């Protein structure tokens, strides 16, 4: 691997950013999120591979594939945060540093959103900072990798 690469993973419904509940998630789109992470990573000479899916298995496959060419993972698992042990196990299984990011403050929302299966495998947690949280999560992850 010549240029270091991050995997940016966005889970179910994040393809609807900009139109889905903008009072919670804002008006930025998934394309805006991806461009932000790509720009922040580029400042550090790092590339980004972006994946978004509404299908858990597609996300798990992408995480497994990251073992071959990525140095870390930035992930917003969406609703899978609170339900998916297999997603958590995939992240643990690849042994890459993980940054977990959530646009909204899940701790100020419904109680079922308060538990994250990803939290114990993530080194970085950025919650409730809107789309800008992706930039902070990426920078913190890159600091760990430096």
Contact map, one row per residue, 1 for C-alpha under 8 A:
11110000000000000000000000000000000000000000000000000000000000000000100000000000000000000000000000000000000000000000000000000000000000000000000000
11110000000000000000000000000000000000000000000000000000000000000000000000000000000000000000000000000000000000000000000000000000000000000000000000
11111000000000000000000000000000000000000000111000000000000000000000000000000000000000000000000000000000000000000000000000000000000000000000000000
11111100000000000000000000000000000000000000111000000000000000000000111000000000000000000000000000000000000000000000000000000000000000000000000000
00111110000000000000000000000000000000000000011110000000000000000000111100000000000000000000000000000000000000000000000000000000000000000000000000
00011111000000000000000000000000000000000000011110000000000000000000011111000000000000000000000000000000000000000000000000000000000000000000000000
00001111100000000000000000000000000000000000000111100000000000100100010111000000000000000000000000000000000000000000000000000000000000000000000000
00000111110000000000000000000000010010000000000111100000000000000000000011100000000000000000000000000000000000000000000000000000000000000000000000
00000011111000000000000000000000000000000000000001110000001000000000000011111000000000000000000000000000000000000000000000000000000000000000000000
00000001111101000000000000000000000000000000000000111000000000000000000000111100000000000000000000000000000000000000000000000000000000000000000000
00000000111111000000000000000000000000000000000000011111001000000000000000111111000000000000000000000000000000000000000000000000000000000000000000
00000000011111100000000000000000000000000000000000011111000000000000000000001111000000000000000000000000000000000000000000000000000000000000000000
00000000001111111000000000000000000000000000000000000100000000000000000000000100000000000000000000000000000000000000000000000000000000000000000000
00000000011111111000000000000100000000000000000000010000000000000000000000000100000000000000000000000000000000000000000000000000000000000000000000
00000000000111111000000000001100000000000000000000011000000000000000000000000000000000000000000000000000000000000000000000000000000000000000000000
00000000000011111111000000001100000000000000000000000000000000000000000000000000000000000000000000000000000000000000000000000000000000000000000000
00000000000011111111010011111100000000000000000000000000000000000000000000000000000000000000000000000000000000000000000000000000000000000000000000
00000000000000011111110011111100000000000000000000000000000000000000000000000000000000000000000000000000000000000000000000000000000000000000000000
00000000000000011111110000101000000000000000000000000000000000000000000000000000000000000000000000000000000000000000000000000000000000000000000000
00000000000000011111110010000000000000000000000000000000000000000000000000000000000000000000000000000000000000000000000000000000000000000000000000
00000000000000000111111111000000000000000000000000000000000000000000000000000000000000000000000000000000000000000000000000000000000000000000000000
00000000000000001111111111100000000000000000000000000000000000000000000000000000000000000000000000000000000000000000000000000000000000000000000000
00000000000000000000111111000000000000000000000000000000000000000000000000000000000000000000000000000000000000000000000000000000000000000000000000
00000000000000000000111111000000000000000000000000000000000000000000000000000000000000000000000000000001000000000000000000000000000000000000000000
00000000000000001101111111110000000000000000000000000000000000000000000000000000000000000000000000000011000000000000000000000000011000000000000000
00000000000000001100111111110000000000000000000000000000000000000000000000000000000000000000000000000000000000000000000000000000011000000000000000
00000000000000001110010011111000000000000000000000000000000000000000000000000000000000000000000000000000000000000000000000000000000000000000000000
00000000000000001100000011111101100000000000000000000000000000000000000000000000000000000000000000000000000000000000000000000000001000000000000000
00000000000000111110000000111111100000000000000000000000000000000000000000000000000000000000000000000000000000000000000000000000000000000000000000
00000000000001111100000000011111110000000000000000000000000000000000000000000000000000000000000000000000000000000000000000000000000000000000000000
00000000000000000000000000001111111000000000000000000000000000000000000000000000000000000000000000000000000000000000000000000000000000000000000000
00000000000000000000000000011111111100000000000000000000000000000000000000000000000000000000000000000000000000000000000000000000000000000000000000
00000000000000000000000000011111111110000000000000000000000000000000000000000000000000000000000000000000000000000000000000000000001001000000000000
00000001000000000000000000000111111111000000000001000000000000000000000000000000000000000000000000000000000000000000000000000000000000000000000000
00000000000000000000000000000011111111100000000000000000000000000000000000000000000000000000000000000000000000000000000000000000000000000000000000
00000000000000000000000000000001111111110000000000000000000000000000000000000000000000000000000000000000000000000000000000000000000001100000000000
00000001000000000000000000000000111111111000000100000000000000000000000000000000000000000000000000000000000000000000000000000000000001100100000000
00000000000000000000000000000000011111111100001100000000000000000000000000000000000000000000000000000000000000000000000000000000000000000000000000
00000000000000000000000000000000001111111110000000000000000000000000000000000000000000000000000000000000000000000000000000000000000000000000000000
00000000000000000000000000000000000111111111000000000000000000000000000000000000000000000000000000000000000000000000000000000000000000100110000000
00000000000000000000000000000000000011111111111100000000000000000000000000000000000000000000000000000000000000000000000000000000000000000110010000
00000000000000000000000000000000000001111111111000000000000000000000000000000000000000000000000000000000000000000000000000000000000000000000000000
00000000000000000000000000000000000000111111110000000000000000000000000000000000000000000000000000000000000000000000000000000000000000000000000000
00000000000000000000000000000000000000011111110000000000000000000000000000000000000000000000000000000000000000000000000000000000000000000000010000
00110000000000000000000000000000000000001111111000000000000000000000000000000000000000000000000000000000000000000000000000000000000000000000000000
00111100000000000000000000000000000000001111111100000000000000000000000000000000000000000000000000000000000000000000000000000000000000000000000000
00111100000000000000000000000000000001001100111110000000000000000000000000000000000000000000000000000000000000000000000000000000000000000000000000
00001111000000000000000000000000000011001000011111000000000000000000000000000000000000000000000000000000000000000000000000000000000000000000000000
00001111000000000000000000000000000000000000001111100000000000000000000000000000000000000000000000000000000000000000000000000000000000000000000000
00000011100000000000000000000000010000000000000111110000000000000000000000000000000000000000000000000000000000000000000000000000000000000000000000
00000011110000000000000000000000000000000000000011111000001001000000000000000000000000000000000000000000000000000000000000000000000000000000000000
00000000111101100000000000000000000000000000000001111100001000000000000000000000000000000000000000000000000000000000000000000000000000000000000000
00000000011100100000000000000000000000000000000000111111011000000000000000000000000000000000000000000000000000000000000000000000000000000000000000
00000000001110000000000000000000000000000000000000011111000000000000000000000000000000000000000000000000000000000000000000000000000000000000000000
00000000001100000000000000000000000000000000000000001111111000000000000000000000000000000000000000000000000000000000000000000000000000000000000000
00000000001100000000000000000000000000000000000000001111111100000000000000000001000000100000000000000000000000000000000000000000000000000000000000
00000000000000000000000000000000000000000000000000000011111110000000000000000000000000000000000000000000000000000000000000000000000000000000000000
00000000000000000000000000000000000000000000000000001011111111000000000000000000000000000000000000000000000000000000000000000000000000000000000000
00000000101000000000000000000000000000000000000000111011111111100000000000000000000000100000000000000000000000000000000000000000000000000000000000
00000000000000000000000000000000000000000000000000000001111111110000000000000000000001100100000000000000000000000000000000000000000000000000000000
00000000000000000000000000000000000000000000000000000000111111111000000000000000000000000000000000000000000000000000000000000000000000000000000000
00000000000000000000000000000000000000000000000000100000011111111100000000000000000000000000000000000000000000000000000000000000000000000000000000
00000010000000000000000000000000000000000000000000000000001111111110000000000000000000000110010000000000000000000000000000000000000000000000000000
00000000000000000000000000000000000000000000000000000000000111111110000000000000000000000100010000000000000000000000000000000000000000000000000000
00000000000000000000000000000000000000000000000000000000000011111111100000000000000000000000000000000000000000000000000000000000000000000000000000
00000010000000000000000000000000000000000000000000000000000001111111111000000000000000000000010000000000000000000000000000000000000000000000000000
00000000000000000000000000000000000000000000000000000000000000111111111000000000000000000000011100000000000000000000000000000000000000000000000000
00000000000000000000000000000000000000000000000000000000000000001111110000000000000000000000000000000000000000000000000000000000000000000000000000
10011000000000000000000000000000000000000000000000000000000000001111111000000000000000000000000000000000000000000000000000000000000000000000000000
00011110000000000000000000000000000000000000000000000000000000000111111110000000000000000000000000000000000000000000000000000000000000000000000000
00011100000000000000000000000000000000000000000000000000000000000110111110000000000000000000000110000000000000000000000000000000000000000000000010
00001110000000000000000000000000000000000000000000000000000000000000011111000000000000000000000111000000000000000000000000000000000000000000100010
00000111100000000000000000000000000000000000000000000000000000000000011111100000000000000000000111100000000000000000000000000000000000000000000000
00000111100000000000000000000000000000000000000000000000000000000000000111110000000000000000000001111000000000000000000000000000000001001100100000
00000001111000000000000000000000000000000000000000000000000000000000000011111000000000000000000001111000000000000000000000000000000000000000000000
00000000111000000000000000000000000000000000000000000000000000000000000001111100100000000000000000011100000000000000000000000000000000000000000000
00000000111100000000000000000000000000000000000000000000000000000000000000111111100000000000000000010000000000000000000000000000000000000000000000
00000000011111000000000000000000000000000000000000000000000000000000000000011111100000000000000000000100000000000000000000000000000000000000000000
00000000001100000000000000000000000000000000000000000000000000000000000000001111111000000000000000000000000000000000000000000000000000000000000000
00000000001100000000000000000000000000000000000000000001000000000000000000001111111100100000000000000000000000000000000000000000000000000000000000
00000000000000000000000000000000000000000000000000000000000000000000000000011111111100000000000000000000000000000011110000000000000000000000000000
00000000000000000000000000000000000000000000000000000000000000000000000000000011111100000000000000000000000000011111100000000000000000000000000000
00000000000000000000000000000000000000000000000000000000000000000000000000000011111110000000000000000000000000000000100000000000000000000000000000
00000000000000000000000000000000000000000000000000000000000000000000000000000001111111110000000000000000000000000000100000000000000000000000000000
00000000000000000000000000000000000000000000000000000000000000000000000000000000001111111000000000000000000000000000100000000000000000000000000000
00000000000000000000000000000000000000000000000000000000000100000000000000000000000111111100000000000000000000000000000000000000000000000000000000
00000000000000000000000000000000000000000000000000000001001100000000000000000001000111111110000000000000000000000000010000000000000000000000000000
00000000000000000000000000000000000000000000000000000000000000000000000000000000000111111111000000000000000000000000110010000000000000000000000000
00000000000000000000000000000000000000000000000000000000000000000000000000000000000011111111100000000000000000000000000000000000000000000000000000
00000000000000000000000000000000000000000000000000000000000100110000000000000000000001111111110000000000000000000000000000000000000000000000000000
00000000000000000000000000000000000000000000000000000000000000100000000000000000000000111111111101000000000000000000010010000000000000000000000000
00000000000000000000000000000000000000000000000000000000000000000000000000000000000000011111111100000000000000000000000010000000000000000000000000
00000000000000000000000000000000000000000000000000000000000000000000000000000000000000001111111000000000000000000000000000000000000000000000000000
00000000000000000000000000000000000000000000000000000000000000110110000000000000000000000111111100000000000000000000000000000000000000000000000000
00000000000000000000000000000000000000000000000000000000000000000010000000000000000000000011111110000000000000000000000000000000000000000000000000
00000000000000000000000000000000000000000000000000000000000000000010001110000000000000000011011111000000000000000000000000000000000000000000000000
00000000000000000000000000000000000000000000000000000000000000000000001110000000000000000000001111100000000000000000000001100000000000000000100000
00000000000000000000000000000000000000000000000000000000000000000000000111100000000000000010000111110000000000000000000011110000000000000000100000
00000000000000000000000000000000000000000000000000000000000000000000000011100000000000000000000011111000000000000000000001111100000000001101100000
00000000000000000000000000000000000000000000000000000000000000000000000001111000000000000000000001111100000000000000011001111100000000001000000000
00000000000000000000000000000000000000000000000000000000000000000000000001110000000000000000000000111110000000000000000000001110000011001000000000
00000000000000000000000000000000000000000000000000000000000000000000000000010100000000000000000000011111110000000000000000000111110010000000000000
00000000000000000000000010000000000000000000000000000000000000000000000000000000000000000000000000001111100000000000000000000011111010000000000000
00000000000000000000000110000000000000000000000000000000000000000000000000000000000000000000000000000111110000000000000000000011110000000000000000
00000000000000000000000000000000000000000000000000000000000000000000000000000000000000000000000000000111111110000000000000000011100000000000000000
00000000000000000000000000000000000000000000000000000000000000000000000000000000000000000000000000000101111111001100000000000011000000000000000000
00000000000000000000000000000000000000000000000000000000000000000000000000000000000000000000000000000000111111101100000000000000000000000000000000
00000000000000000000000000000000000000000000000000000000000000000000000000000000000000000000000000000000111111000000000000000000000000000000000000
00000000000000000000000000000000000000000000000000000000000000000000000000000000000000000000000000000000111111101100000000000000000000000000000000
00000000000000000000000000000000000000000000000000000000000000000000000000000000000000000000000000000000011111111100000000000000000000000000000000
00000000000000000000000000000000000000000000000000000000000000000000000000000000000000000000000000000000001011111100000000000000000000000000000000
00000000000000000000000000000000000000000000000000000000000000000000000000000000010000000000000000000000000001111110000000000000000000000000000000
00000000000000000000000000000000000000000000000000000000000000000000000000000000010000000000000000000000011011111111000000000000000000000000000000
00000000000000000000000000000000000000000000000000000000000000000000000000000000010000000000000000000000011011111111000000000000000000000000000000
00000000000000000000000000000000000000000000000000000000000000000000000000000000110000000000000000000000000000011111100000000000000000000000000000
00000000000000000000000000000000000000000000000000000000000000000000000000000000110000000000000000000000000000001111111000000000000000000000000000
00000000000000000000000000000000000000000000000000000000000000000000000000000000111110010000000000000000000000000011111100000000000000000000000000
00000000000000000000000000000000000000000000000000000000000000000000000000000000100000110010000000010000000000000001111111000000000000000000000000
00000000000000000000000000000000000000000000000000000000000000000000000000000000000000000000000000010000000000000001111111001000000000000000000000
00000000000000000000000000000000000000000000000000000000000000000000000000000000000000000000000000000000000000000000111111100000000000000000000000
00000000000000000000000000000000000000000000000000000000000000000000000000000000000000010011000001000000000000000000011111100000000000000000000000
00000000000000000000000000000000000000000000000000000000000000000000000000000000000000000000000011110000000000000000011111111000000000000000000000
00000000000000000000000000000000000000000000000000000000000000000000000000000000000000000000000011110000000000000000000111111000000000000000100000
00000000000000000000000000000000000000000000000000000000000000000000000000000000000000000000000001110000000000000000000001111100000000001001100000
00000000000000000000000000000000000000000000000000000000000000000000000000000000000000000000000000111000000000000000001001111110000000001000000000
00000000000000000000000000000000000000000000000000000000000000000000000000000000000000000000000000111100000000000000000000011111100011011000000000
00000000000000000000000000000000000000000000000000000000000000000000000000000000000000000000000000001111110000000000000000001111110010000000000000
00000000000000000000000000000000000000000000000000000000000000000000000000000000000000000000000000000111110000000000000000000111110010000000000000
00000000000000000000000000000000000000000000000000000000000000000000000000000000000000000000000000000111100000000000000000000111111110000000000000
00000000000000000000000011000000000000000000000000000000000000000000000000000000000000000000000000000111000000000000000000000011111111000000000000
00000000000000000000000011010000100000000000000000000000000000000000000000000000000000000000000000000010000000000000000000000000111111100000000000
00000000000000000000000000000000000000000000000000000000000000000000000000000000000000000000000000000000000000000000000000000000111111110000000000
00000000000000000000000000000000000000000000000000000000000000000000000000000000000000000000000000001110000000000000000000000111111111111000000000
00000000000000000000000000000000100110000000000000000000000000000000000001000000000000000000000000001000000000000000000000000100011111111100000000
00000000000000000000000000000000000110010000000000000000000000000000000000000000000000000000000000000000000000000000000000000000001111111110000000
00000000000000000000000000000000000000000000000000000000000000000000000000000000000000000000000000000000000000000000000000000100000111111111000000
00000000000000000000000000000000000000000000000000000000000000000000000001000000000000000000000000111000000000000000000000011100000011111111100000
00000000000000000000000000000000000010011000000000000000000000000000000001000000000000000000000000100000000000000000000000000000000001111111110000
00000000000000000000000000000000000000011000000000000000000000000000000000000000000000000000000000000000000000000000000000000000000000111111111000
00000000000000000000000000000000000000000000000000000000000000000000000000000000000000000000000000100000000000000000000000010000000000011111111100
00000000000000000000000000000000000000000000000000000000000000000000000101000000000000000000000011100000000000000000000000110000000000001111111110
00000000000000000000000000000000000000001001000000000000000000000000000000000000000000000000000000000000000000000000000000000000000000000111111111
00000000000000000000000000000000000000000000000000000000000000000000000000000000000000000000000000000000000000000000000000000000000000000011111111
00000000000000000000000000000000000000000000000000000000000000000000000000000000000000000000000000000000000000000000000000000000000000000001111111
00000000000000000000000000000000000000000000000000000000000000000000001100000000000000000000000000000000000000000000000000000000000000000000111111
00000000000000000000000000000000000000000000000000000000000000000000000000000000000000000000000000000000000000000000000000000000000000000000011111
